[in-house]
Amino acid sequence: MAYCPNCGKSVPDNVVFCPSCGKSISTLTGSPQPQPASSTQPMSPQSPKSRTLRNVGIVVVVVVVAMVSLIIIGAASASTVNITAQNLSFDYTGSTSGYFGPSFQGGGNSLSVGGGSQFTETITPTNGALLLTHSINSISVTTPGFTLVTISPNLPYSLTPGSSITFTLTIQAPNTNYNGPIGILISTS
């Protein structure tokens, strides 16, 4: 039995090329030829099958990372804001007070919106004074993270005794989960 001088595999007698590596073996000695001392082995070309498997593995990793990223981003953007009530606080200035009712009034409708979206709230103050006209000077949202975008009708707004007005507030919700009341401060005179 002879051995290939290139790869050291046994080869049948009287062959011209090694069936394992394809190297010419015209000078066979019958014993394994010493391999040259080297710190690196010669690189054998990858078979198409191993390249395909490697490429499939890379594609699978990229797809998994993309899916996990989309899930995380989707979870972050799927926040919900649940408004459980309107807490109105009236800031009375001047010598009289109470003409729009108690300083604190709770109530209103429950509302659920997506985080980061805009929604509307309505408030309807009534001037309970018998003789004096009073004004709504400003309205603000006091709950952290919420932003008052618009008020309709515009302020200041004067109400004669016994009259009322419905204000429509457009409010920007925070882009986080929230569950609770929304505070609204109404400054009057």
N, C-alpha and C positions, 0 to 999 in steps of 0.2 A: 504494500500500500504506500502511495506517495502522498506528499503534503504540499499545499499551495505555498509558494514563498511569500505571497502577499498577505493572505488572511489566515494561513495556518490550518485550514480545514483539510481533511483527508479527501483525496481525489482518486478516481480509478486510474489504474495504469494506462499508459498510452493515450492520454487525452492532451490536447493542445491548449485548451483554455479551462480555467477553474469554473465548475458549474455554480459555485457560490458567489464569487466576486467578479468573474469574467476576465481576470488577469491571465496573460500568457504564461504558461508553465512549461516552456520548452526545456528548461533545465531542472528536472526533478531529481532529488537526491534520495528519496525514500524516508527521510526523517523531517520533522518540522523545522522550518527555517526560522531562525531567531528574528523576532520582530525588532525593528529599530527602536531604540530608547527615545521616547518623546513624551513630553508632558501632556500633549493632547492627542487624542485619537483622530484619525482622518474622519471627516464628516461624511456620513453616508447620506445620499439624497433621500428625502422623505418620500414615502409612497403617496400616490394620490389619495388613498384611503385615509392615511394619517393626517394629511393636510385638510381633507374634508372634515374629519372629526374635530380637528383643532378649530377650524373656522366655525363649525356649528356650535362649539363650546363658547366661542367669543360672542356669537350672535345671541345665544341664550343668556349670557351674563348681561349684555347690553339691554336686552328686552326686560329682564327682571329688574334691573336698576331703574329703567324708565317707568315701569309699572309701579314700583314702590314710590318713586318721586311723585307720580300723578296721584297716588292714594294720599300721600302726605299733603300735597297741595290742595287736593279736593277736600280733605278733612279740615284743613285750615280755613278754606273759603266757605265752608258749609256752616258757618256760625248762625245761631238763631237768637233773635231778640224778642223776648216775651214781656210786653208791657202789661202789668197787672192792674194798674190804676193811674189816675191823674191826681197828683197832689198839688193843689193850687195854694199858693201863699200870696196874700194881698199885703203890699207894703203901703200903708196909709200915711200920707204926709199931711201936714197942716193941723188945724185945731180940732177937726172932727174925724171920726173914723167909723167903720162899720157900714158905710153906705152901700158897699158891694157884698155885704155879708161878713161872716167871721173871717179872721185873718188867715186861718187854715181851713181848707175845704178838700176833702178826699172824695174820690169817686171816679166817674168816667168809665169808658169801655175798656175791656181787655183787647189786646192786639198782639199778633205774632207776625214778625217780619224777618226777612233774611238780614244777616249782619251786613252793614255797609250800605243798606238801601235807604231810600227816603220814604217817609210815611206822613200822613196828615192827622192832626188832632184838632178838635174844635172845642172852644170854650165860649160860654155865653154868660157874661156878667150882666146883672141887672142893677140899675141905680135905685136903691131903696130909700134914698133921701126924699123928704117931703117937699122941700123948697129949692134946694140947690142943685145946680148942674155940676157934675164931677167928670173928671177925665181919666182915661187909661193912657198913661204916658209912655210906658215901655213894658215889654213882655220878654222874658228870657227863660231859657231852659237851664235848670240848676243841676241836673243829673250828670255826673262826669261821663265824658265820652260822647254825649249827644250834642248836636249843633243845630241851632235854630237857623233855617235857611231863608224862609220868607214868612211874612205876616200879612194877612188880608182881612179887612181893609187896613190901610196904612195908619200909623200912629203919629201923633197923639189923636185920640178920638174922644169927643165929649158926649156925655149922655145926660139928657134932661131927666128930671125926677120921674121915676116909674118906667123909664125906657130900658131896653136891653139891646145888645149887639152880639152877633156870633162872629168870633174871630176864627179863621182857619190858619193853623200853623203848619208849615212844612218843616219837618225835622229830619236831620240826617242821623241814622242809627250808627253806633260804633260797629266796627268790623270784628267784634268778639261776641261770645255768648253773654247774654244778660237776661236776668229774670227778676222783675221787680217793678215798682212804680216809677213814673217819670215825674220829676219836680218841675213846676212852672211858677216863676215869680212874676207877679203883676204889680207894677208901680203905679200908684194913683195919686190924684190930687183933687 
